[in-house]
Amino acid sequence: MNSKTVAFVLLAIGATVFPARAQSGFSLPDGMRRVEIPFEYTNNFIILDIEFNGTLPLKFIFDTGAEHTILSKREISDLLRVRYDREFRVKGSDLKTELVAYLARHIRLEILGKEIVAASEDILVLKEDYFRFEEYAGVKVHGILAGRVFSNYLVKINYQRQVITLYERGWYKMKEEGFEPLPMEVYRNKLYINTQAQLRSDSIAPVKLLLDTGAGLPLMLFTNTHPLIQPSTNAIPTNIGMGLGGYLEGFVGRTPGLKLAIFDQKNILTYFQSVDTAQDLSYLNGRNGLIGNTILNRFQMVIDYQDAILWLKPTKHFQNEFVYDRSGLSIIASGANLNYFSVLNVLPGSPAEEVGIQAGDRILRIGWMSASLRTLADLQALLQKKPGKQVKIVIKRNGKVMKKRIVLRDLI
């Protein structure tokens, strides 16, 4: 798959409320009006280098869809003898499994290489690494940085340059730079947009979407939040991502259109997730889904938390095709260097199943290079090549090495 998400990882934790106190977020040094923060854009995630509590350099996903900053590696906070204010019992992504998180107060965060500091942040520390983010996205990450921490400034995200720029308010003129406004709702530190989606060739419906830079996918819709939101006719079953409590099952298909300000996106790769309406859904805040990085990265964006406006300017990639895996393989990474790859599952009736690849197979080679010399993103890109391309794969199963040849084709 070309896009995975941790969006649902945050559903239950995002609904957790702990005693509020004033938090300033990050601050620019006196006299500085703007600063550029470089980021790593890997497998459709924005990853920032953060110094944690003045000691350790860590990697955090920048996530406008998260209500709280989260440290997923408790061994780090334990090593630094961080005190936990209290324990929370939270529900997992299935809204049934009970998980544990701790509140840590007065944590100091600093952008590495920049004099930008959040001197006293409240964060959540997971008792266990429920994310298992590395295996599903192939990226080393220690936690989630809530978008709120930059909310005192205008936040400009340039995906092509891989830079977040913070501006003092009034020091950047969006309209003069060719940006178009899209009103937002800011609720409990998260951002929502109300817009229109063409859900069928002849049907348009209003939808409320979470703006989620923590989701490495284009669009996700909840199938039972609107009568027209159902998997498209060409949708196929898939693992949507890793959630707190396990893998998340759903469908992936296409949505004919989505309007963002004055801009239209067409034939959008869309993940469909069913939400159990028997559970407490207040955390959804009435939304129908979320919009993630593989739509957002077609724009330059300026986020204005205080005036609740998202400013958009399309890039040269605006009209690119939304490409999905053409093999039927879902692959996960493991090992110290995240270069040990195995098959999570195989889509029934897909090219991979037709040549006999099975869940649990270890991938030794794809193409001409050893898999151990590649990244998970590299493997996924190879499996998105044009229809008709033959991809050679060497696998190992029960000690036996086997060679396979997949002929890629469109699955949706």
C-alpha positions in Angstrom: 0.0 0.0 0.0 1.2 3.5 -0.6 -0.5 5.1 2.3 -0.9 4.0 5.9 -2.3 6.0 8.8 -2.0 6.4 12.5 -5.1 8.6 12.4 -7.2 6.0 14.3 -4.5 5.4 16.8 -5.5 8.8 18.3 -9.2 8.4 18.4 -9.6 7.3 22.0 -6.6 9.2 23.4 -7.8 12.3 21.5 -11.0 12.1 23.5 -9.1 12.0 26.8 -9.5 15.1 29.0 -7.0 15.9 31.7 -7.1 18.9 34.0 -6.3 22.0 31.8 -3.7 24.6 32.5 -2.3 27.4 30.4 0.3 26.1 27.9 2.2 28.5 25.7 3.4 26.0 23.1 6.6 26.9 21.2 7.9 30.4 21.3 10.2 32.3 18.9 13.2 34.1 20.4 12.7 37.8 21.1 12.8 39.9 18.0 12.4 37.0 15.6 9.4 37.3 13.2 9.8 34.0 11.3 11.7 30.8 11.5 12.0 27.8 9.2 11.8 24.3 10.7 13.0 21.5 8.3 11.2 18.2 8.5 11.7 14.8 7.1 8.8 13.7 4.8 8.8 9.9 4.8 6.1 7.6 3.8 3.7 10.5 3.8 4.4 11.6 7.3 5.9 14.9 8.6 8.6 14.0 11.1 10.3 16.6 13.3 13.5 16.3 15.3 12.8 17.3 18.9 15.0 17.5 21.9 13.1 16.0 24.8 13.4 17.5 28.3 16.8 19.0 27.4 18.4 15.6 26.9 17.5 13.3 24.1 16.9 13.9 20.4 13.7 12.2 19.4 11.5 12.0 16.3 7.9 13.1 16.4 5.1 13.1 13.8 3.6 16.6 13.4 -0.1 15.9 13.8 -2.8 18.5 13.5 -5.3 15.7 14.2 -4.0 15.1 17.7 -5.4 16.8 20.7 -2.4 16.0 22.9 1.3 15.5 22.4 2.1 11.8 23.0 5.3 9.9 23.8 4.9 6.3 22.7 8.1 5.0 24.2 7.7 4.9 27.9 11.2 3.6 28.4 12.5 7.1 27.4 10.5 8.9 30.1 11.4 6.3 32.7 15.1 6.6 31.8 14.8 10.4 32.4 12.9 9.8 35.6 9.9 11.8 34.4 7.2 11.9 37.1 3.7 11.0 36.1 0.9 13.1 37.5 -1.8 10.6 37.0 -2.9 7.5 35.1 -5.6 7.4 32.4 -7.6 4.4 31.3 -8.5 4.9 27.6 -10.2 2.8 25.0 -8.4 1.4 22.0 -9.3 1.9 18.4 -12.0 -0.8 18.7 -13.6 1.3 21.5 -13.5 -1.8 23.7 -9.9 -2.7 24.6 -8.7 -0.8 27.7 -5.3 0.8 27.5 -3.2 2.8 29.8 -1.5 6.2 29.5 0.1 8.6 31.9 0.1 12.3 32.2 3.5 14.0 32.4 3.6 17.7 33.2 6.2 20.4 32.6 8.1 18.7 29.8 10.6 20.8 27.9 10.6 20.4 24.1 13.0 22.1 21.7 13.3 22.0 17.9 16.8 20.6 17.2 19.0 23.2 15.6 16.7 26.1 16.3 16.2 28.3 19.3 12.5 27.4 19.5 11.4 26.1 22.8 8.2 24.9 24.5 9.3 25.2 28.1 6.5 23.5 29.9 4.2 21.1 28.0 1.8 18.5 29.3 2.0 15.3 27.4 0.6 11.7 27.5 3.0 8.8 27.8 1.7 5.4 26.7 2.3 2.5 29.1 3.2 0.3 26.1 4.1 1.2 22.5 0.6 0.5 21.3 1.4 2.3 18.0 3.9 -0.2 16.7 4.3 2.5 14.2 7.7 1.4 12.9 6.5 -1.9 11.5 3.5 -0.5 9.7 5.1 2.7 8.3 8.8 1.7 8.2 9.8 4.9 10.1 11.5 5.3 13.5 9.2 7.5 15.5 9.0 8.2 19.3 5.7 10.0 19.5 3.1 12.5 18.2 3.5 16.3 18.3 0.1 18.0 18.5 -0.3 20.8 16.0 -1.5 23.0 18.8 2.1 23.6 19.9 2.6 26.1 17.0 -0.9 27.7 17.3 0.5 31.1 18.5 1.8 31.6 14.9 0.8 31.3 11.3 2.0 27.8 10.3 3.1 27.5 6.7 3.7 23.9 5.5 5.7 23.5 2.3 5.8 19.8 1.5 8.1 20.2 -1.6 10.8 22.0 0.4 10.0 20.0 3.5 9.9 23.1 5.7 7.4 24.4 8.3 7.7 28.2 8.6 6.3 29.9 11.7 5.4 33.6 11.2 4.4 36.2 13.7 0.9 37.2 13.0 0.6 40.0 10.5 4.0 39.2 8.9 2.8 37.1 6.1 0.1 38.1 3.6 -1.6 35.0 2.3 -3.8 36.6 -0.4 -0.9 38.6 -1.8 1.0 35.3 -2.1 -1.8 33.6 -4.1 -3.4 31.6 -1.3 -7.2 30.9 -1.1 -9.0 30.8 2.2 -11.0 27.9 3.6 -12.8 28.5 7.0 -12.1 26.0 9.7 -13.5 25.0 13.1 -11.0 24.7 15.9 -12.3 22.4 18.6 -10.2 20.9 21.4 -7.0 21.8 19.6 -8.0 20.0 16.4 -9.0 21.5 13.0 -12.1 20.7 11.0 -13.3 21.8 7.6 -16.8 21.8 6.2 -16.9 21.2 2.5 -18.7 19.2 -0.2 -17.8 15.7 -1.5 -19.1 14.1 -4.7 -19.8 10.7 -3.3 -21.4 9.2 -6.4 -21.4 10.4 -10.0 -24.8 12.1 -9.4 -24.7 12.9 -5.7 -23.0 15.6 -3.7 -23.1 15.8 0.1 -21.8 18.1 2.8 -19.0 16.6 4.8 -17.1 17.6 7.9 -13.5 16.5 7.8 -10.7 16.5 10.4 -7.5 18.2 9.0 -5.0 15.5 9.9 -1.3 15.8 9.1 -0.8 12.7 11.2 -2.6 10.6 8.5 -0.5 9.3 5.6 -3.5 8.9 3.3 -5.6 11.1 1.1 -9.1 10.7 2.4 -11.0 8.6 5.0 -14.7 8.5 5.3 -16.9 6.9 8.1 -19.5 4.8 6.4 -22.3 5.2 8.8 -22.2 8.9 9.4 -24.1 9.9 6.2 -26.5 7.8 4.0 -24.3 8.4 0.9 -21.0 7.4 2.5 -20.6 3.8 1.5 -17.6 2.0 0.0 -17.5 2.6 -3.7 -18.4 -0.1 -6.1 -14.8 -0.9 -6.9 -13.7 -0.9 -3.2 -11.6 -3.7 -1.8 -11.0 -4.9 1.8 -7.8 -3.6 3.3 -5.9 -3.0 6.5 -6.3 0.8 7.0 -3.5 1.1 9.6 -2.3 0.3 13.0 -4.6 1.4 15.8 -4.4 1.3 19.6 -5.4 -2.3 20.2 -4.7 -3.8 16.7 -4.9 -3.5 13.0 -7.8 -1.6 11.6 -9.9 -3.2 8.9 -11.9 -1.4 6.3 -12.2 -0.8 2.5 -10.3 1.3 0.0 -11.9 2.7 -3.1 -12.4 5.9 -5.0 -14.4 9.1 -4.3 -15.3 11.0 -7.5 -14.6 14.5 -6.1 -13.9 16.8 -3.2 -13.9 20.6 -3.0 -11.2 22.5 -1.0 -11.8 26.2 -1.2 -12.0 26.9 -4.9 -10.0 23.8 -5.8 -11.4 20.4 -6.8 -9.8 17.0 -6.5 -11.0 14.1 -8.6 -11.0 10.3 -8.4 -9.6 10.4 -4.9 -8.2 7.3 -3.3 -10.5 6.9 -0.2 -10.4 4.6 2.8 -13.8 3.6 4.3 -14.1 2.8 8.0 -17.2 1.7 9.8 -17.8 3.3 13.2 -19.8 1.5 15.8 -22.8 3.8 16.5 -23.5 1.9 19.7 -20.4 3.4 21.3 -20.0 7.0 22.5 -19.0 8.9 19.4 -18.8 12.4 21.0 -15.0 12.4 20.2 -15.9 12.6 16.5 -17.3 16.1 16.9 -19.9 15.3 14.2 -17.3 14.7 11.5 -17.6 12.3 8.6 -14.0 11.5 8.2 -10.5 13.0 7.7 -8.3 14.5 5.1 -4.6 13.5 5.2 -1.2 14.3 3.8 -1.5 12.7 0.4 -4.1 15.4 -0.5 -2.6 18.1 1.6 0.8 17.7 0.1 -0.6 18.9 -3.3 -0.8 22.4 -1.7 1.3 24.8 0.2 -0.8 25.5 3.3 -1.0 28.2 5.9 -2.8 27.3 9.1 -4.2 30.2 11.1 -5.4 28.8 14.4 -6.5 32.1 15.9 -8.7 33.2 13.0 -9.7 29.6 12.1 -8.7 29.8 8.4 -6.8 27.3 6.3 -5.1 29.0 3.3 -4.3 26.8 0.3 -2.1 27.3 -2.8 -1.9 24.4 -5.3 1.5 23.1 -6.4 2.5 21.5 -9.7 1.5 18.1 -8.2 -2.1 19.3 -7.7 -3.5 17.1 -10.6 -1.4 14.0 -10.0 -3.1 10.7 -10.1 -3.8 9.0 -6.8 -2.0 5.7 -7.1 -2.7 2.6 -5.1 -0.7 -0.6 -4.7 -1.0 -2.9 -7.8 0.2 -6.1 -6.3 -2.2 -7.0 -3.5 0.6 -7.2 -0.9 0.5 -5.5 2.5 4.0 -5.5 3.9 5.4 -4.7 7.4 8.9 -3.8 8.6 10.8 -5.0 11.7 14.3 -5.4 13.0 16.7 -2.9 14.5 17.1 -1.1 11.1 13.5 -1.7 9.9 14.8 -3.6 6.9 13.4 -7.1 7.7 10.2 -7.3 5.7 7.3 -9.7 5.9 3.9 -10.1 4.3 1.1 -9.0 6.6 -1.7 -10.2 4.3 -2.5 -10.8 0.6 -5.6 -9.5 -1.1 -7.8 -12.4 -2.4 -7.8 -12.5 -6.2 -4.8 -10.2 -6.5 -1.6 -10.7 -8.6 0.3 -11.6 -5.4 -2.2 -14.3 -4.4 -2.2 -15.7 -8.0 1.5 -16.5 -7.8 1.1 -18.1 -4.3 2.5 -15.5 -2.0 1.1 -15.9 1.6 0.8 -14.0 4.8 3.9 -14.5 6.9 6.3 -14.9 4.0 9.6 -13.1 4.5 10.6 -10.9 1.6 14.3 -11.3 0.7 14.4 -9.4 -2.6 12.2 -7.3 -4.8 13.6 -6.4 -8.2 17.4 -6.6 -8.5 18.3 -5.5 -5.0 18.2 -7.2 -1.6 15.2 -6.1 0.4 17.4 -5.4 3.3 19.0 -2.5 1.4 15.6 -0.9 0.8 13.1 0.9 3.0 9.4 0.0 3.3 8.5 3.1 1.2 10.9 1.8 -1.5 9.1 -1.6 -1.6 5.7 0.1 -1.7 6.8 2.3 -4.6 8.0 -0.6 -6.6 4.6 -2.2 -6.2 2.8 0.9 -7.5 4.6 0.8 -10.9 2.5 0.9 -14.1 0.0 -1.9 -14.9 1.6 -4.7 -16.8 5.1 -4.3 -15.2 6.6 -7.6 -14.0 8.1 -7.5 -10.5 10.4 -10.3 -9.4 10.2 -11.2 -5.7 12.2 -13.7 -3.7 10.5 -14.9 -0.5 11.3 -17.4 2.3 8.7 -19.6 3.9 9.4 -22.3 6.5 13.1 -22.2 5.6 12.5 -22.6 1.8 13.4 -19.9 -0.6 11.0 -19.3 -3.5 11.1 -17.0 -6.6 7.9 -15.3 -7.7 7.0 -13.0 -10.5 4.1 -10.6 -10.1 2.4 -8.8 -13.0 1.0 -5.5 -11.6 -2.5 -4.4 -12.4 -5.0 -1.9 -11.2 -7.0 -3.2 -8.3 -9.4 -0.3 -7.8 
